[in-house]
Amino acid sequence: MRWDMLGFANALMAGRDYNKEQFDHVLKVYSKYLAIIKENDMTNEQVDVSMAFVKEKYQECLRDGFAYNEIIKE
């Protein structure tokens, strides 16, 4: 789970475009991950920082449109 979230965030930071479904998936994985972390009284700041970036980009895409929306418009 951690690897998937960090990989998604890293690719997003590098400029890769994702559609809404891909964002939704990684956000669901993050929710499950947070539950596991909480159950085991752990922290993981690296994932939290990366997911803060993902959430920020997600909000931008909700406002401005996701990558596949541009393809459909053409």
TILO-10927 format. One record per atom (N, C-alpha, C): residue in one letter; chain; x, y, z. Coordinates in Angstrom, 1 decimal, padded with zeros to 4 digits. Example, Ala and Ser with C-alpha at 12.3 -4.5 7.8 and 13.67 -1.06 7.14 Angstrom:
BEGIN
[rec "A"; "A"; [013.2; -005.7; 007.8]]
[rec "A"; "A"; [012.3; -004.5; 007.8]]
[rec "A"; "A"; [013.2; -003.3; 007.8]]
[rec "S"; "A"; [012.8; -002.2; 007.1]]
[rec "S"; "A"; [013.7; -001.1; 007.1]]
[rec "S"; "A"; [012.9; 000.0; 007.9]]
This chain:
BEGIN
[rec "M"; "A"; [000.8; -001.2; 000.0]]
[rec "M"; "A"; [000.0; 000.0; 000.0]]
[rec "M"; "A"; [000.9; 001.3; 000.0]]
[rec "R"; "A"; [001.8; 001.2; 000.9]]
[rec "R"; "A"; [002.7; 002.4; 001.0]]
[rec "R"; "A"; [003.5; 002.6; -000.3]]
[rec "W"; "A"; [004.0; 001.6; -000.9]]
[rec "W"; "A"; [004.7; 001.7; -002.2]]
[rec "W"; "A"; [003.8; 002.3; -003.3]]
[rec "D"; "A"; [002.5; 001.8; -003.4]]
[rec "D"; "A"; [001.6; 002.3; -004.4]]
[rec "D"; "A"; [001.3; 003.8; -004.2]]
[rec "M"; "A"; [001.1; 004.2; -003.0]]
[rec "M"; "A"; [000.8; 005.6; -002.7]]
[rec "M"; "A"; [002.0; 006.5; -003.0]]
[rec "L"; "A"; [003.2; 006.1; -002.6]]
[rec "L"; "A"; [004.4; 006.9; -002.8]]
[rec "L"; "A"; [004.7; 007.0; -004.3]]
[rec "G"; "A"; [004.5; 005.8; -005.0]]
[rec "G"; "A"; [004.8; 005.8; -006.4]]
[rec "G"; "A"; [003.8; 006.7; -007.2]]
[rec "F"; "A"; [002.5; 006.7; -006.8]]
[rec "F"; "A"; [001.5; 007.5; -007.4]]
[rec "F"; "A"; [001.9; 009.0; -007.2]]
[rec "A"; "A"; [002.2; 009.4; -006.0]]
[rec "A"; "A"; [002.6; 010.8; -005.7]]
[rec "A"; "A"; [003.8; 011.2; -006.5]]
[rec "N"; "A"; [004.8; 010.3; -006.5]]
[rec "N"; "A"; [006.1; 010.6; -007.2]]
[rec "N"; "A"; [005.8; 010.8; -008.7]]
[rec "A"; "A"; [005.0; 010.0; -009.3]]
[rec "A"; "A"; [004.7; 010.1; -010.8]]
[rec "A"; "A"; [003.9; 011.4; -011.0]]
[rec "L"; "A"; [003.0; 011.7; -010.1]]
[rec "L"; "A"; [002.2; 012.9; -010.2]]
[rec "L"; "A"; [003.1; 014.2; -010.1]]
[rec "M"; "A"; [004.1; 014.1; -009.2]]
[rec "M"; "A"; [005.0; 015.2; -009.0]]
[rec "M"; "A"; [005.9; 015.4; -010.3]]
[rec "A"; "A"; [006.1; 014.3; -011.0]]
[rec "A"; "A"; [006.9; 014.3; -012.2]]
[rec "A"; "A"; [006.1; 014.8; -013.4]]
[rec "G"; "A"; [004.8; 015.0; -013.2]]
[rec "G"; "A"; [004.0; 015.5; -014.3]]
[rec "G"; "A"; [003.1; 014.5; -015.0]]
[rec "R"; "A"; [003.0; 013.3; -014.5]]
[rec "R"; "A"; [002.1; 012.3; -015.1]]
[rec "R"; "A"; [000.7; 012.7; -014.8]]
[rec "D"; "A"; [-000.2; 012.5; -015.8]]
[rec "D"; "A"; [-001.6; 012.8; -015.6]]
[rec "D"; "A"; [-002.3; 011.6; -015.2]]
[rec "Y"; "A"; [-003.3; 011.7; -014.3]]
[rec "Y"; "A"; [-004.2; 010.6; -013.9]]
[rec "Y"; "A"; [-005.6; 011.0; -014.0]]
[rec "N"; "A"; [-006.5; 010.0; -014.2]]
[rec "N"; "A"; [-007.9; 010.4; -014.3]]
[rec "N"; "A"; [-008.5; 010.2; -012.9]]
[rec "K"; "A"; [-009.8; 010.6; -012.8]]
[rec "K"; "A"; [-010.5; 010.7; -011.5]]
[rec "K"; "A"; [-010.5; 009.3; -010.9]]
[rec "E"; "A"; [-010.7; 008.2; -011.6]]
[rec "E"; "A"; [-010.8; 006.9; -011.0]]
[rec "E"; "A"; [-009.5; 006.5; -010.4]]
[rec "Q"; "A"; [-008.4; 006.9; -011.0]]
[rec "Q"; "A"; [-007.1; 006.6; -010.5]]
[rec "Q"; "A"; [-006.8; 007.3; -009.2]]
[rec "F"; "A"; [-007.2; 008.6; -009.1]]
[rec "F"; "A"; [-007.1; 009.4; -007.9]]
[rec "F"; "A"; [-008.0; 008.7; -006.8]]
[rec "D"; "A"; [-009.2; 008.4; -007.2]]
[rec "D"; "A"; [-010.2; 007.8; -006.2]]
[rec "D"; "A"; [-009.6; 006.5; -005.6]]
[rec "H"; "A"; [-009.0; 005.7; -006.4]]
[rec "H"; "A"; [-008.4; 004.5; -006.0]]
[rec "H"; "A"; [-007.3; 004.7; -004.9]]
[rec "V"; "A"; [-006.4; 005.6; -005.3]]
[rec "V"; "A"; [-005.3; 005.8; -004.3]]
[rec "V"; "A"; [-005.7; 006.5; -003.1]]
[rec "L"; "A"; [-006.8; 007.3; -003.1]]
[rec "L"; "A"; [-007.3; 007.9; -001.9]]
[rec "L"; "A"; [-008.0; 006.9; -001.0]]
[rec "K"; "A"; [-008.7; 005.9; -001.7]]
[rec "K"; "A"; [-009.2; 004.8; -000.9]]
[rec "K"; "A"; [-008.2; 003.9; -000.2]]
[rec "V"; "A"; [-007.1; 003.7; -000.9]]
[rec "V"; "A"; [-005.9; 002.9; -000.4]]
[rec "V"; "A"; [-005.4; 003.7; 000.8]]
[rec "Y"; "A"; [-005.3; 005.0; 000.7]]
[rec "Y"; "A"; [-004.8; 005.8; 001.8]]
[rec "Y"; "A"; [-005.7; 005.8; 003.0]]
[rec "S"; "A"; [-007.0; 005.8; 002.8]]
[rec "S"; "A"; [-007.9; 005.6; 003.9]]
[rec "S"; "A"; [-007.7; 004.3; 004.7]]
[rec "K"; "A"; [-007.6; 003.2; 003.9]]
[rec "K"; "A"; [-007.3; 001.9; 004.5]]
[rec "K"; "A"; [-006.0; 001.9; 005.2]]
[rec "Y"; "A"; [-005.0; 002.5; 004.6]]
[rec "Y"; "A"; [-003.7; 002.6; 005.2]]
[rec "Y"; "A"; [-003.7; 003.4; 006.5]]
[rec "L"; "A"; [-004.4; 004.5; 006.6]]
[rec "L"; "A"; [-004.5; 005.2; 007.8]]
[rec "L"; "A"; [-005.2; 004.4; 008.9]]
[rec "A"; "A"; [-006.2; 003.6; 008.6]]
[rec "A"; "A"; [-006.8; 002.7; 009.6]]
[rec "A"; "A"; [-005.8; 001.7; 010.1]]
[rec "I"; "A"; [-005.0; 001.1; 009.3]]
[rec "I"; "A"; [-004.0; 000.2; 009.7]]
[rec "I"; "A"; [-002.9; 000.9; 010.6]]
[rec "I"; "A"; [-002.5; 002.1; 010.2]]
[rec "I"; "A"; [-001.5; 002.8; 011.0]]
[rec "I"; "A"; [-002.1; 003.1; 012.4]]
[rec "K"; "A"; [-003.3; 003.6; 012.4]]
[rec "K"; "A"; [-004.0; 003.9; 013.7]]
[rec "K"; "A"; [-004.1; 002.7; 014.6]]
[rec "E"; "A"; [-004.6; 001.6; 014.0]]
[rec "E"; "A"; [-004.8; 000.3; 014.8]]
[rec "E"; "A"; [-003.5; -000.1; 015.4]]
[rec "N"; "A"; [-002.4; 000.1; 014.8]]
[rec "N"; "A"; [-001.1; -000.3; 015.3]]
[rec "N"; "A"; [-000.3; 000.8; 016.0]]
[rec "D"; "A"; [-000.9; 001.9; 016.2]]
[rec "D"; "A"; [-000.3; 003.0; 017.0]]
[rec "D"; "A"; [001.0; 003.4; 016.3]]
[rec "M"; "A"; [001.0; 003.7; 015.0]]
[rec "M"; "A"; [002.2; 004.0; 014.2]]
[rec "M"; "A"; [001.9; 005.4; 013.6]]
[rec "T"; "A"; [003.0; 005.9; 013.0]]
[rec "T"; "A"; [002.9; 007.1; 012.2]]
[rec "T"; "A"; [003.8; 006.9; 010.9]]
[rec "N"; "A"; [003.5; 007.6; 009.9]]
[rec "N"; "A"; [004.3; 007.6; 008.7]]
[rec "N"; "A"; [004.2; 008.9; 008.0]]
[rec "E"; "A"; [005.1; 009.8; 008.4]]
[rec "E"; "A"; [005.0; 011.2; 007.9]]
[rec "E"; "A"; [005.3; 011.3; 006.4]]
[rec "Q"; "A"; [006.2; 010.4; 005.9]]
[rec "Q"; "A"; [006.5; 010.4; 004.5]]
[rec "Q"; "A"; [005.3; 010.2; 003.6]]
[rec "V"; "A"; [004.5; 009.2; 004.0]]
[rec "V"; "A"; [003.2; 009.0; 003.2]]
[rec "V"; "A"; [002.3; 010.2; 003.4]]
[rec "D"; "A"; [002.2; 010.7; 004.6]]
[rec "D"; "A"; [001.3; 011.8; 004.9]]
[rec "D"; "A"; [001.6; 013.0; 004.0]]
[rec "V"; "A"; [002.9; 013.3; 003.9]]
[rec "V"; "A"; [003.3; 014.5; 003.1]]
[rec "V"; "A"; [003.0; 014.2; 001.6]]
[rec "S"; "A"; [003.3; 013.0; 001.1]]
[rec "S"; "A"; [003.1; 012.7; -000.3]]
[rec "S"; "A"; [001.6; 012.8; -000.6]]
[rec "M"; "A"; [000.8; 012.2; 000.3]]
[rec "M"; "A"; [-000.7; 012.2; 000.1]]
[rec "M"; "A"; [-001.3; 013.6; 000.2]]
[rec "A"; "A"; [-000.7; 014.5; 001.0]]
[rec "A"; "A"; [-001.2; 015.9; 001.1]]
[rec "A"; "A"; [-001.0; 016.5; -000.3]]
[rec "F"; "A"; [000.1; 016.2; -001.0]]
[rec "F"; "A"; [000.3; 016.7; -002.4]]
[rec "F"; "A"; [-000.7; 016.1; -003.3]]
[rec "V"; "A"; [-001.0; 014.8; -003.2]]
[rec "V"; "A"; [-002.0; 014.1; -004.0]]
[rec "V"; "A"; [-003.4; 014.8; -003.8]]
[rec "K"; "A"; [-003.7; 015.0; -002.6]]
[rec "K"; "A"; [-005.0; 015.6; -002.3]]
[rec "K"; "A"; [-005.1; 017.0; -002.9]]
[rec "E"; "A"; [-004.0; 017.8; -002.8]]
[rec "E"; "A"; [-004.0; 019.1; -003.4]]
[rec "E"; "A"; [-004.2; 019.1; -004.9]]
[rec "K"; "A"; [-003.5; 018.2; -005.6]]
[rec "K"; "A"; [-003.7; 018.0; -007.0]]
[rec "K"; "A"; [-005.1; 017.5; -007.4]]
[rec "Y"; "A"; [-005.6; 016.6; -006.5]]
[rec "Y"; "A"; [-007.0; 016.1; -006.8]]
[rec "Y"; "A"; [-008.0; 017.3; -006.7]]
[rec "Q"; "A"; [-007.8; 018.2; -005.8]]
[rec "Q"; "A"; [-008.7; 019.3; -005.7]]
[rec "Q"; "A"; [-008.6; 020.2; -006.9]]
[rec "E"; "A"; [-007.3; 020.4; -007.4]]
[rec "E"; "A"; [-007.1; 021.2; -008.6]]
[rec "E"; "A"; [-007.8; 020.6; -009.8]]
[rec "C"; "A"; [-007.7; 019.2; -009.9]]
[rec "C"; "A"; [-008.3; 018.5; -011.0]]
[rec "C"; "A"; [-009.9; 018.6; -010.9]]
[rec "L"; "A"; [-010.4; 018.5; -009.7]]
[rec "L"; "A"; [-011.8; 018.7; -009.6]]
[rec "L"; "A"; [-012.3; 020.0; -010.1]]
[rec "R"; "A"; [-011.5; 021.0; -009.8]]
[rec "R"; "A"; [-011.8; 022.4; -010.2]]
[rec "R"; "A"; [-011.6; 022.6; -011.7]]
[rec "D"; "A"; [-010.4; 022.2; -012.2]]
[rec "D"; "A"; [-010.0; 022.5; -013.5]]
[rec "D"; "A"; [-010.2; 021.4; -014.6]]
[rec "G"; "A"; [-010.5; 020.2; -014.1]]
[rec "G"; "A"; [-010.7; 019.0; -015.0]]
[rec "G"; "A"; [-009.5; 018.0; -015.0]]
[rec "F"; "A"; [-009.9; 016.8; -015.1]]
[rec "F"; "A"; [-008.9; 015.7; -015.1]]
[rec "F"; "A"; [-008.3; 015.5; -016.5]]
[rec "A"; "A"; [-007.2; 014.9; -016.6]]
[rec "A"; "A"; [-006.5; 014.7; -017.9]]
[rec "A"; "A"; [-007.4; 014.1; -019.0]]
[rec "Y"; "A"; [-008.1; 013.1; -018.7]]
[rec "Y"; "A"; [-009.0; 012.5; -019.7]]
[rec "Y"; "A"; [-010.1; 013.4; -020.2]]
[rec "N"; "A"; [-010.4; 014.4; -019.4]]
[rec "N"; "A"; [-011.4; 015.3; -019.9]]
[rec "N"; "A"; [-010.9; 016.1; -021.1]]
[rec "E"; "A"; [-009.6; 016.4; -021.1]]
[rec "E"; "A"; [-009.0; 017.1; -022.2]]
[rec "E"; "A"; [-009.0; 016.3; -023.5]]
[rec "I"; "A"; [-008.8; 015.0; -023.4]]
[rec "I"; "A"; [-008.8; 014.1; -024.5]]
[rec "I"; "A"; [-010.2; 014.1; -025.1]]
[rec "I"; "A"; [-011.2; 014.0; -024.3]]
[rec "I"; "A"; [-012.6; 013.9; -024.7]]
[rec "I"; "A"; [-013.0; 015.1; -025.5]]
[rec "K"; "A"; [-012.6; 016.3; -025.0]]
[rec "K"; "A"; [-013.0; 017.6; -025.6]]
[rec "K"; "A"; [-012.4; 017.7; -027.0]]
[rec "E"; "A"; [-011.3; 017.1; -027.3]]
[rec "E"; "A"; [-010.6; 017.3; -028.6]]
[rec "E"; "A"; [-011.4; 016.7; -029.8]]
